[in-house]
Amino acid sequence: MTSVIIIEQELNPNAWKFQILKAVIFVLLGVFCLVFPFAAMNLSAYLIAIFLLIVSIAALFSGFAAFGEPKSTWWVILLGIIGIIVAIVSFVNPEFMITFGTIIVGIIALLSGMTDIIIACSHGLSAGVRILTFIVGLLGLLVGFLFLFYPAFGAEVIVIFLGIFLIAGGIAALIEGILFKREMKAINA
């Protein structure tokens, strides 16, 4: 026997305002990334370092105790210590975090590209899908090698794409907010 529970939820008539606020924030952040890419990279390096520091401290404490019970998990403690060291180095030298992050993205792009090429060479795909998957794999390899060998360039590309996506997301949020406001007027009319 299957039971279905229907939960009725009333729409918040002011939700469109939050969408407009989200749109403004996204567009402002996107413009900031496009106009000041190096400042955006430094700011993101500091924010990542703060996040890494918090997560690493939590891992360190988690390695010593779980649910109030004393324990010792050496690898969690080691990860916490390594994370704290990387966070401190990132605060002192934000270029380290920018380079490190770009290299990680490059490694992910390489792995993704190799996976796509392997999938393209496998059986069971149509010729069109095989060709497109192979091209995407080659692009992934190209981006991966580019980011690994030229991390400063890669970091700037990432920030520029982030700016473009933030502006596009802001425009989408603005449209959603306007449509939601129009819908609420139609419901209340």
Residue pairs with C-beta under 8 A, 6 or more apart in sequence:
11 184
11 187
13 184
13 188
15 180
16 177
16 178
16 180
16 181
16 184
17 177
18 177
19 173
19 174
19 176
19 177
19 180
20 173
20 174
20 177
22 170
22 173
22 177
23 170
23 171
23 173
23 174
23 177
24 170
25 170
26 166
26 167
26 169
26 170
26 173
27 166
27 167
27 170
27 171
27 174
29 163
29 166
30 162
30 163
30 164
30 165
30 166
30 167
30 168
30 169
30 170
31 163
31 167
32 39
32 40
32 163
33 40
33 159
33 160
33 162
33 163
33 166
34 160
34 163
34 164
34 167
37 156
37 159
37 160
37 163
38 156
40 159
40 162
40 163
41 94
41 98
41 155
41 156
41 159
42 94
42 98
44 98
44 159
45 90
45 94
45 95
45 96
45 97
45 98
45 101
46 90
46 91
46 94
48 90
48 97
48 101
49 86
49 87
49 90
49 91
49 94
49 97
50 87
52 83
52 86
52 87
52 90
53 83
53 84
53 87
53 88
55 83
56 79
56 80
56 81
56 82
56 83
56 84
56 86
56 87
57 80
57 84
58 80
59 76
59 77
59 79
59 80
59 83
60 76
60 77
60 80
60 81
60 84
61 80
62 73
62 76
62 80
63 72
63 73
63 74
63 75
63 76
63 77
63 78
63 79
63 80
64 70
64 71
64 72
64 77
65 71
66 73
86 97
86 100
89 96
89 97
90 96
90 97
90 100
98 151
98 152
98 155
99 151
99 152
99 155
101 155
101 158
102 147
102 151
102 152
102 154
102 155
102 158
103 147
103 148
103 151
105 147
105 154
105 158
106 143
106 144
106 145
106 146
106 147
106 148
106 151
106 154
107 144
107 148
108 144
109 140
109 141
109 143
109 144
109 147
110 140
110 141
110 144
110 145
110 148
111 144
112 137
112 140
112 144
113 136
113 137
113 138
113 139
113 140
113 141
113 142
113 143
113 144
114 137
114 140
114 141
115 137
116 133
116 134
116 136
116 137
116 140
117 133
117 134
117 137
117 138
117 141
118 137
119 125
119 133
119 137
120 130
120 131
120 133
120 134
120 137
121 134
125 133
143 154
146 153
146 154
147 154
147 157
